[in-house]
Amino acid sequence: MQEESKKAIVTKIIVKRIYDDGPDLSYLDTTPEYHYGTDGSNWSHVSEEDRQKIIDQYGSIWEACIAYAERDKERLEAFNRDAWNMIGIRAIATIHIPINYNSTNLQTISSGGLWGIESDSDEKYLKDIGKEQVEELKGYLRTLCVENVDDCEIEEH
């Protein structure tokens, strides 16, 4: 009879989107002055070409700042109406640790997770964050010498 593996193994990694019940939404509590900065300083990184497009669209940089602050206010109001929420994305693996030839101890390990994500973000963006979390977790599992890291099932929840 062949000896059973004495190494831990992972068979599945689950990517979870988790409701964030304490988000920091201060980035939406803005004013036109916030967007403009001191003497337009918050626009110093914007190219002249892009500035001109914004001026063509809004009439002036200041009018754009007013519109941006209004959009932020509307977005915050939509959050308060539960039209969207904030989430975190984390990858979680269950590791099977052999105790003897008949049984294993199950342990979970997770990636650090990324929080402060708008729930109505583009689906591709959300999936990309999930992939990053899976890669982070796989790095942890490799460090722990867990087997089957590259061949385990990936499931999204």
C-alpha positions as a printed Julia matrix, in Angstrom:
157×3 Matrix{Float64}:
   0.0    0.0     0.0
   1.32   3.45   -1.01
   1.83   5.94    1.82
  -0.7    8.78    1.87
   0.56  12.32    1.22
   1.57  14.13    4.38
   1.15  17.56    2.78
  -1.81  19.85    2.99
  -3.88  20.2    -0.17
  -6.31  22.79   -1.45
  -9.14  21.73   -3.74
 -11.1   24.96   -4.07
 -10.68  28.71   -3.73
 -13.82  30.79   -3.34
 -13.9   34.45   -4.32
 -16.41  36.31   -2.16
 -17.95  39.72   -2.48
 -18.65  40.81    1.05
 -20.94  43.63    2.16
 -18.94  46.46    3.76
 -21.02  47.72    6.69
 -18.66  50.55    7.64
 -17.5   52.22    4.43
 -15.67  55.54    4.24
 -17.67  57.65    1.8
 -15.9   60.91    2.56
 -14.68  61.03   -1.05
 -18.3   61.77   -2.03
 -18.78  64.6     0.47
 -17.27  67.27   -1.78
 -17.66  70.86   -2.86
 -16.71  72.64   -6.08
 -13.75  74.12   -4.15
 -12.58  70.59   -3.32
 -12.51  69.66   -7.0
 -10.92  72.94   -8.05
  -8.23  73.27   -5.39
  -6.32  76.42   -4.54
  -6.24  78.54   -7.7
  -7.09  75.48   -9.79
  -4.22  73.43   -8.35
  -6.2   70.18   -8.47
  -6.18  70.52  -12.25
  -2.4   70.84  -12.63
  -2.08  67.19  -13.68
  -4.68  67.53  -16.47
  -3.31  68.07  -19.96
  -4.21  71.21  -21.89
  -6.03  69.04  -24.44
  -8.19  67.44  -21.74
  -8.8   70.81  -20.06
 -10.08  72.17  -23.35
 -12.45  69.21  -23.76
 -13.83  69.88  -20.27
 -14.2   73.6   -20.98
 -16.0   72.77  -24.24
 -18.34  70.43  -22.36
 -19.03  72.52  -19.22
 -18.14  76.1   -20.23
 -15.3   76.41  -17.72
 -13.23  74.36  -15.3
 -15.17  75.95  -12.42
 -18.51  74.88  -13.95
 -17.1   71.36  -14.3
 -16.18  71.41  -10.59
 -19.74  72.44   -9.73
 -21.09  69.57  -11.84
 -18.66  67.07  -10.27
 -19.69  68.11   -6.74
 -23.36  67.77   -7.71
 -22.72  64.26   -9.09
 -20.93  63.33   -5.87
 -23.93  64.55   -3.87
 -26.33  62.53   -6.05
 -24.15  59.46   -5.71
 -24.11  59.8    -1.91
 -27.9   60.23   -1.88
 -28.25  57.07   -4.0
 -26.08  55.21   -1.48
 -28.32  56.42    1.33
 -31.36  55.1    -0.58
 -29.63  51.68   -0.84
 -29.34  51.99   -4.64
 -25.78  50.67   -4.27
 -23.41  49.75   -1.45
 -19.76  49.16   -0.72
 -18.15  45.75   -0.77
 -14.9   44.0    -0.19
 -13.53  41.17   -2.3
 -11.57  38.35   -0.72
 -10.36  34.91   -1.83
 -10.77  32.07    0.67
  -9.26  28.57    0.51
 -10.08  25.53    2.56
  -6.97  23.49    3.22
  -7.17  19.77    3.94
  -4.39  18.91    6.39
  -3.81  15.16    6.77
  -3.97  13.82   10.31
  -3.69  10.17    9.4
  -4.63   8.01    6.42
  -8.36   8.28    7.19
  -8.93  11.86    8.25
  -7.99  15.46    7.68
  -8.26  18.7     9.57
  -9.9   21.5     7.58
  -8.49  25.01    7.92
  -9.29  28.16    5.97
  -6.93  30.88    4.86
  -7.82  34.03    3.0
  -6.26  36.84    1.04
  -6.1   40.22    2.72
  -9.06  41.42    0.69
  -9.71  44.73   -0.97
 -12.4   46.97    0.53
 -14.13  50.19   -0.39
 -15.35  48.93   -3.76
 -18.58  50.3    -5.19
 -20.99  47.39   -5.68
 -22.19  48.68   -9.03
 -18.69  48.87  -10.47
 -18.05  47.39  -13.9
 -18.22  43.59  -13.72
 -14.84  43.21  -15.46
 -13.25  45.42  -12.79
 -14.81  43.33  -10.01
 -13.6   40.1   -11.63
 -10.09  41.55  -12.05
  -9.97  42.36   -8.33
 -11.12  38.8    -7.62
  -8.3   37.43   -9.78
  -5.77  39.61   -7.93
  -7.06  38.28   -4.61
  -6.78  34.69   -5.87
  -3.16  35.29   -6.91
  -2.36  36.82   -3.52
  -3.9   33.8    -1.77
  -2.06  31.34   -4.03
   1.18  33.05   -2.99
   0.33  32.42    0.67
  -0.53  28.78   -0.09
   2.77  28.25   -1.94
   4.66  29.75    1.01
   2.92  27.16    3.21
   3.86  24.38    0.71
   0.22  23.49    0.1
  -0.29  21.14   -2.85
  -2.63  21.57   -5.83
  -2.46  25.38   -5.74
  -2.41  25.79   -9.52
  -4.95  23.07  -10.22
  -7.66  23.82   -7.69
 -11.16  24.94   -8.64
 -11.91  28.68   -8.49
 -15.5   29.55   -7.58
 -17.11  32.99   -7.38
 -19.81  33.89   -4.86
